[in-house]
Amino acid sequence: MSSSNVFNWLNAAGLSKYHQAFVSEGIDDDSFLRLTIQDYNRFGITAINERKSLFQLIQLLKSQQQADGGQAPSSQAPEQEPPRSAKFDTVDPYMPHTDDNRRPPPSTAARKKDTPCYVSGSKIRVVVRKRPMNKKEVNNHEIDIITVDSDDIVSIHEPKVRVDLTKYIARHRFRFDQVFDEDCANEEVYRCTAQPLIESVFQGGRVTCFAYGQTGSGKTFTMMGKRDDGLYGLAGQDIFHLLKQPQYSSYRATVSFFEIYCDRLFDLLNNRKRVEALEDHSQNIVIHGLKEFDATCADDVTAAIDAGQNARSTGTTSANADSSRSHAIFQITLKGPGKGGRGERIIGRFSFIDLAGSERGADTQNSDRQTRMEGAKINESLLALKECIRAMDQQHNHLPFRGSKLTMVLKDSFIGENCHTVMIANVSPNSGSSENTLNTLRYADRVKELKKGDDKVNKIIDKAIDQNKPKRVAAAPKPAPKRPVQPKPAWRGVTDDDEGMVKEEENDDEEDVDDGDDNVEEDELAKTHEELITRILDEEDEFITAHRQEVEDMMELVKKEMQLLADVEEPGADIDHYIRSLDKLLVQKLKKIDDLRKKLVGFQDALKMEESMSKTRSKRQ
Ligand SMILES: Nc1ncnc2c1ncn2[C@@H]1O[C@H](COP(=O)(O)OP(=O)(O)OP(=O)(O)O)[C@@H](O)[C@H]1O
């Protein structure tokens, strides 16, 4: 291979001005193809667009080399069709990192190593991860109803029974940015989701990675893994690897870990102390009282994760001991010198969120009030989250981050140019979870609805999918409008199987259906109910604060009474003064008790109203 290729390649990518730096470093064609993102700084290539160009160029040359059976690419600029990600105008971060030191386990690595990670031009990436069937599900003779049809298409084969008791399978297909099957290791999920975004945190980025899904679908497994092989730990390793580079020597990393339960924040690294999210004068959200710990190596991250997870699973009250009812937020923040060398500023932040079990949001009509309130808050936060991500992706000016505590504390993850969000929708494969799995896929699908400008891109993908579609055999009748919202079948095919007639439905483009007047009324009732729950939670806080104040005031008054008693027992004490003073104190005490009691009665009324509203809603179901 001639070394002159390096100049031609750089020239093709508009980077010829850096050629000299490559010559000085002795880079020939072979070593050029082995360059990693971490190397780019050595040549002075720091601008994001130039780094992207170089990354893309190297990927194209490598794929050309592979296509040529390992032959060296020519010195011409690559002429082949760019990989799909390049067509979509973003890219690079999600192409495979072949330089990665960590290797996925052999079985997965061998099959998946070269699978490119696709990305559209948007700031949000939605992937699906299917977990394997567990022993219990196998022993119960449940079947696996999820098939991963390709790198980005997943089908759920939902067992259904008609009114005439015949069984059929409704097949729903969804397309996402990427789909991981049950053989994928955490490392592979990490490689295609969080890892490509690590470097952007060093460039001022705010990266947020959510694990969404029903309880037991693998959210914690994905985020935590077994100690440090989950996304938290893997990201920690990479961040510290980069922090060792000379250009980042003035940066430091801190970690924090907290959870949101019923709109309340608890510090998982400080005995679950309650902390508050407040807006400062610049409208930034600051979590007052949250402990941030310096982390100097990946082991510090692991230690913080262990401590936080321990605190989470050994909750102080029975109600929130169940971690699936709270959102856990683990943040790694990079800090560096402030502007002009003064003070310190936040450079970037990586936030990982292990969301509450998505099915918990449906607990709003449970007989237990605490469960209802938890459900309402989970529901509210997941809806607000979806809206914020969509608004961010569609570049709306208005971001509804005030819709929940969760979106409020993540405000800086949604605003600004350099924000990226990854949502990992975790699904359980067993037939018993079909309803929840379908809900998860629909939620993720709504998050990822492509914006209008992407129509062209959509068509290209749809065409690709169409080529694999079975022939359309009959127009499908629109299903009767009924809650939960049913998808509009795009087509139906009819085949037979052992169970009798099997029908397949495909729902690549699911749409909401009109729920009618009854549902409008029901929605209104649900809205009022949820508002009432929010009011109760706020009033509960206010009432507890008022009660605490009343106890402190009473203690002061009791102290004064004791002083009066001591004085009156002295020889020659003024009995009139004693009686007048005691009367004053008793009036003050009565007023304090009366004030607190009025608050208590108001609060009880709200609780009764909530109870009756919950019953009304249950009766209407
Ligand atoms: N991809 C996977 N491979 C192997 N085992 C998995 C995988 N995903 C999940 N599991 C196992 O499934 C079980 C449930 O997973 P996990 O606790 O992560 O679920 P979860 O969604 O976090 O539930 P919760 O909401 O209750 O916290 C665990 O025993 C976990 O080890």
The ligand as an SDF file (V2000), in Angstrom:
LIG
                    3D

 31 33  0  0  0  0  0  0  0  0999 V2000
  -30.6890   -9.8440   28.7590 N   0  0  0  0  0  0  0  0  0  0  0  0
  -30.7580  -10.6450   29.8430 C   0  0  0  0  0  0  0  0  0  0  0  0
  -30.0440  -11.7700   29.9000 N   0  0  0  0  0  0  0  0  0  0  0  0
  -30.1150  -12.5910   30.9850 C   0  0  0  0  0  0  0  0  0  0  0  0
  -30.9030  -12.3650   32.0570 N   0  0  0  0  0  0  0  0  0  0  0  0
  -31.6320  -11.2500   32.0560 C   0  0  0  0  0  0  0  0  0  0  0  0
  -31.6130  -10.3290   30.9660 C   0  0  0  0  0  0  0  0  0  0  0  0
  -32.4410   -9.3220   31.2380 N   0  0  0  0  0  0  0  0  0  0  0  0
  -32.9700   -9.5790   32.4540 C   0  0  0  0  0  0  0  0  0  0  0  0
  -32.4910  -10.7330   32.9490 N   0  0  0  0  0  0  0  0  0  0  0  0
  -32.8610  -11.3370   34.2430 C   0  0  0  0  0  0  0  0  0  0  0  0
  -34.2580  -11.1560   34.4060 O   0  0  0  0  0  0  0  0  0  0  0  0
  -34.5830  -10.7830   35.7420 C   0  0  0  0  0  0  0  0  0  0  0  0
  -35.3560   -9.4740   35.7700 C   0  0  0  0  0  0  0  0  0  0  0  0
  -34.5150   -8.4380   35.2600 O   0  0  0  0  0  0  0  0  0  0  0  0
  -34.4140   -7.0000   35.9260 P   0  0  0  0  0  0  0  0  0  0  0  0
  -34.3610   -7.0750   37.4080 O   0  0  0  0  0  0  0  0  0  0  0  0
  -33.2830   -6.3140   35.2500 O   0  0  0  0  0  0  0  0  0  0  0  0
  -35.7980   -6.3860   35.4990 O   0  0  0  0  0  0  0  0  0  0  0  0
  -36.3220   -4.9100   35.7190 P   0  0  0  0  0  0  0  0  0  0  0  0
  -37.0000   -4.5290   34.4820 O   0  0  0  0  0  0  0  0  0  0  0  0
  -35.2250   -4.0310   36.2010 O   0  0  0  0  0  0  0  0  0  0  0  0
  -37.3730   -5.1110   36.8850 O   0  0  0  0  0  0  0  0  0  0  0  0
  -37.7640   -4.0880   38.0630 P   0  0  0  0  0  0  0  0  0  0  0  0
  -38.6280   -3.0700   37.4150 O   0  0  0  0  0  0  0  0  0  0  0  0
  -38.4790   -4.9870   39.0200 O   0  0  0  0  0  0  0  0  0  0  0  0
  -36.5240   -3.5050   38.6550 O   0  0  0  0  0  0  0  0  0  0  0  0
  -33.2720  -10.7300   36.4950 C   0  0  0  0  0  0  0  0  0  0  0  0
  -33.0910  -11.9470   37.1630 O   0  0  0  0  0  0  0  0  0  0  0  0
  -32.2360  -10.5870   35.4150 C   0  0  0  0  0  0  0  0  0  0  0  0
  -30.9940  -11.1390   35.7920 O   0  0  0  0  0  0  0  0  0  0  0  0
  1  2  1  0
  2  3  1  0
  2  7  2  0
  3  4  2  0
  4  5  1  0
  5  6  2  0
  6  7  1  0
  6 10  1  0
  7  8  1  0
  8  9  2  0
  9 10  1  0
 10 11  1  0
 11 12  1  0
 11 30  1  0
 12 13  1  0
 13 14  1  0
 13 28  1  0
 14 15  1  0
 15 16  1  0
 16 17  2  0
 16 18  1  0
 16 19  1  0
 19 20  1  0
 20 21  2  0
 20 22  1  0
 20 23  1  0
 23 24  1  0
 24 25  2  0
 24 26  1  0
 24 27  1  0
 28 29  1  0
 28 30  1  0
 30 31  1  0
M  END
$$$$
